[in-house]
Amino acid sequence: MTDTKGLLSDELLHRVEETARAQNRQPAEVVAEAVAKYLEEQSWRQYVERNEMRARAKGIGEDDVDRLISEVRQENRR
């Protein structure tokens, strides 16, 4: 991994270094974990947004969710 200096503000770098020291880890490990979590969260948000758009396009709202779940469960039992 590249050096984290220059990518982060001095304050943020200091916090990363403190966290790394407290956890007996390298700062790069702390940054890599944080970036991985951020990217995972962004991926999840994009997934939710795509599916919300699909639902809206089909005219499905929050009020329909419970009914649709019940219908699918009934179909799956058959």
Beta strands, then each sheet from edge to edge (+ up, - down):
end
